Amino acid sequence: MSSTEPKPAPPPPGASRDQWREWRRRQRLHHFGRGGWTWFWGVALIIIGSYYLLRNLGLLSWVRDDVLWPLLLIAFGAFLLIGRATRQP
């Protein structure tokens, strides 16, 4: 479902539980899309936490912070652009 489609209408009174669940699922798809962002923050926190843990253990002492963060921002921007390009009809 694209964001230009209208929101799904709720089921009629007396609808079954399965109909309500299907309506809620369609509402989530309408609001959040296909779920591409549902995993983003979990992965981001794991990567950031792993970086700081390895840095504190001395295993990443060769990585310079002033180079790493701009590279991560560039990679994130490329990820957003590629994701947007693949969703275009």
BAFI-3210 file (N, C-alpha, C; in Angstrom, 3 decimals, decimal comma, padded with zeros to 6 digits):
// residues 89
n [1|2|3|4|5|6|7|8|9|10|11|12|13|14|15|16|17|18|19|20|21|22|23|24|25|26|27|28|29|30|31|32|33|34|35|36|37|38|39|40|41|42|43|44|45|46|47|48|49|50|51|52|53|54|55|56|57|58|59|60|61|62|63|64|65|66|67|68|69|70|71|72|73|74|75|76|77|78|79|80|81|82|83|84|85|86|87|88|89]
n.u [000,834|000,540|001,382|-000,389|-002,823|-006,111|-006,807|-007,473|-010,843|-012,656|-013,859|-017,326|-019,922|-020,124|-018,259|-015,913|-013,233|-010,989|-011,416|-011,081|-008,400|-007,140|-007,849|-006,419|-003,806|-003,654|-003,905|-001,498|000,340|-000,372|000,331|003,065|004,324|006,083|007,540|010,269|011,710|011,422|013,385|015,554|016,430|017,132|019,284|021,004|021,581|022,874|025,169|026,388|026,780|028,474|030,674|031,605|032,182|034,210|036,062|036,652|037,850|040,181|040,469|039,794|041,504|042,899|041,093|040,061|038,102|037,319|037,131|035,502|032,752|031,811|031,935|030,043|027,729|027,599|027,244|024,754|023,148|023,380|022,113|019,489|018,860|019,070|017,121|014,844|014,856|014,377|011,763|010,203|007,512]
n.v [-001,181|002,174|005,502|007,254|006,069|005,796|005,612|002,386|001,355|000,813|-002,406|-003,497|-003,065|-005,750|-007,361|-010,049|-011,225|-011,847|-010,260|-007,712|-007,897|-008,129|-005,635|-003,973|-004,775|-003,910|-001,188|-000,657|-001,284|000,695|002,981|002,607|001,541|-001,032|-002,025|-001,485|000,117|-000,965|-002,505|-000,849|000,858|-000,994|-002,374|-000,185|000,578|-001,751|-001,748|000,697|000,254|-002,005|-000,876|000,995|-000,790|-002,449|-000,457|000,430|-001,880|-001,788|-002,833|-001,473|000,656|001,657|002,838|005,961|008,415|010,801|010,178|007,963|008,574|010,505|008,785|006,847|008,440|009,147|006,605|005,978|007,959|007,140|004,672|005,523|006,902|004,857|003,104|004,694|005,015|002,425|002,050|003,586|003,740]
n.w [000,000|-000,812|000,368|-000,766|-001,033|000,399|003,961|005,371|005,756|008,789|009,983|009,716|012,274|014,593|013,409|012,910|015,025|013,500|011,242|012,386|013,161|010,657|009,600|011,361|010,732|008,061|008,537|009,918|007,873|006,073|007,513|008,339|006,132|004,394|006,506|006,542|008,277|010,745|011,899|012,046|014,274|016,225|015,019|014,650|017,320|018,217|016,573|017,314|020,080|019,948|018,681|020,635|022,739|021,624|021,145|023,764|024,700|023,386|020,874|018,631|018,347|016,229|014,555|013,566|015,123|013,917|011,270|011,078|011,861|009,880|007,635|008,347|008,361|005,656|004,531|005,652|004,445|001,759|001,977|002,556|000,162|-001,775|-000,819|-001,151|-003,910|-004,789|-003,992|-005,611|-007,973]
ca.u [000,000|001,320|000,855|-001,421|-004,083|-006,815|-006,707|-008,475|-012,040|-012,817|-014,903|-018,656|-020,256|-020,351|-017,237|-015,180|-011,910|-010,059|-011,596|-010,450|-006,944|-006,761|-007,953|-005,284|-002,596|-003,667|-003,637|-000,055|001,006|-000,642|001,056|004,507|004,861|006,354|008,318|011,692|012,344|011,150|014,619|016,654|016,987|017,786|020,584|021,838|022,064|023,849|026,413|027,009|027,254|029,625|031,805|032,163|032,752|035,501|036,962|037,101|038,731|041,423|040,517|039,576|042,306|043,422|040,043|039,977|036,720|037,021|036,901|034,455|031,393|031,381|031,700|028,761|026,674|027,534|026,638|023,339|022,517|023,291|021,078|018,196|018,627|018,851|015,816|013,805|014,859|013,781|010,339|009,496|006,796]
ca.v [000,000|003,405|006,519|008,016|005,355|006,183|004,692|001,326|001,575|-000,228|-003,396|-003,116|-003,563|-007,188|-008,066|-011,063|-010,846|-011,935|-009,069|-006,589|-008,077|-007,801|-004,182|-003,381|-005,057|-002,993|000,154|-000,567|-001,227|002,022|004,000|002,367|000,963|-002,469|-002,426|-001,328|000,826|-001,609|-003,081|000,103|001,326|-002,119|-002,575|000,987|000,489|-002,851|-001,310|001,734|-000,394|-002,843|000,016|001,512|-001,894|-002,811|000,694|000,389|-003,035|-001,514|-003,569|-000,529|001,855|002,124|003,564|007,355|008,869|011,911|009,604|006,954|009,115|010,989|007,642|006,257|009,334|009,002|005,293|006,082|008,733|006,284|003,691|006,186|007,180|003,585|002,619|005,514|004,741|001,121|002,088|004,358|002,845]
ca.w [000,000|-000,828|001,251|-001,455|-000,897|001,621|005,087|005,283|006,563|009,814|009,682|010,185|013,618|014,665|012,629|013,666|015,527|012,370|010,412|013,081|013,074|009,289|009,483|012,085|009,948|006,913|009,050|010,168|006,578|005,503|008,266|008,415|004,908|004,414|007,670|006,327|009,393|012,022|012,435|011,952|015,546|016,886|014,374|014,932|018,704|018,299|015,940|018,146|021,300|019,611|018,407|021,886|023,494|021,021|021,341|025,157|024,866|022,672|019,611|017,526|018,588|014,948|013,841|014,021|015,251|012,999|009,948|011,154|011,895|008,556|006,756|008,720|007,884|004,195|004,265|006,002|003,375|000,573|002,276|002,391|-001,258|-002,466|-000,388|-001,771|-005,349|-005,062|-003,694|-006,629|-008,900]
c.u [000,878|000,656|-000,219|-002,780|-004,777|-006,625|-007,774|-009,647|-012,174|-013,917|-016,258|-018,906|-020,565|-019,342|-016,482|-013,820|-010,886|-010,187|-010,947|-008,920|-006,432|-006,815|-006,773|-003,977|-002,521|-003,411|-002,142|000,720|000,815|000,212|002,572|005,110|005,109|007,247|009,809|012,413|012,167|012,418|015,733|017,260|017,642|019,176|021,521|022,400|023,075|025,186|027,130|027,560|028,475|030,866|032,445|032,762|034,123|036,517|037,514|038,015|040,056|041,534|040,298|040,374|042,864|042,385|039,943|038,518|036,365|036,819|035,690|033,058|030,964|031,126|030,373|027,595|026,502|026,876|025,145|022,576|022,359|022,213|019,690|017,875|018,328|017,480|014,682|013,715|014,196|012,284|009,535|008,783|007,362]
c.v [001,243|004,436|007,361|007,333|005,795|005,146|003,621|001,618|000,467|-001,206|-002,939|-003,613|-005,058|-008,000|-009,040|-010,522|-010,870|-010,731|-007,843|-006,690|-007,721|-006,288|-003,497|-003,600|-004,113|-001,552|000,342|-000,479|000,144|003,082|003,832|001,828|-000,521|-002,899|-002,309|-000,668|000,110|-002,157|-002,053|000,452|000,196|-002,372|-001,412|000,924|-000,635|-002,425|-000,279|001,126|-001,260|-001,992|000,488|000,409|-002,277|-001,685|000,679|-000,795|-002,870|-002,217|-002,663|000,753|002,440|002,911|004,969|007,795|009,953|011,426|008,660|007,554|009,740|009,845|006,959|007,124|009,241|007,674|005,318|006,861|007,912|005,218|004,297|006,433|005,902|003,019|003,394|005,233|003,404|001,100|002,880|003,415|002,888]
c.w [000,000|000,059|000,566|-001,382|000,389|002,723|004,961|006,224|007,598|009,432|010,230|011,610|013,576|013,872|013,521|014,104|014,393|011,442|011,059|013,020|011,680|009,061|010,168|011,322|008,747|007,345|009,301|008,864|005,935|006,193|008,189|007,130|005,085|005,570|007,481|007,484|010,715|012,667|012,572|013,306|016,318|016,333|014,687|016,348|018,888|017,708|016,805|019,436|021,052|019,358|019,711|022,748|022,942|021,183|022,767|025,436|024,139|021,336|018,397|017,712|017,286|014,153|014,428|014,023|014,252|011,562|009,971|011,063|010,574|007,569|007,067|008,253|006,370|003,834|004,581|004,938|002,105|000,768|002,078|000,920|-002,043|-002,100|-001,028|-003,263|-005,666|-004,774|-004,717|-007,591|-010,312]
res [m|s|s|t|e|p|k|p|a|p|p|p|p|g|a|s|r|d|q|w|r|e|w|r|r|r|q|r|l|h|h|f|g|r|g|g|w|t|w|f|w|g|v|a|l|i|i|i|g|s|y|y|l|l|r|n|l|g|l|l|s|w|v|r|d|d|v|l|w|p|l|l|l|i|a|f|g|a|f|l|l|i|g|r|a|t|r|q|p]
***
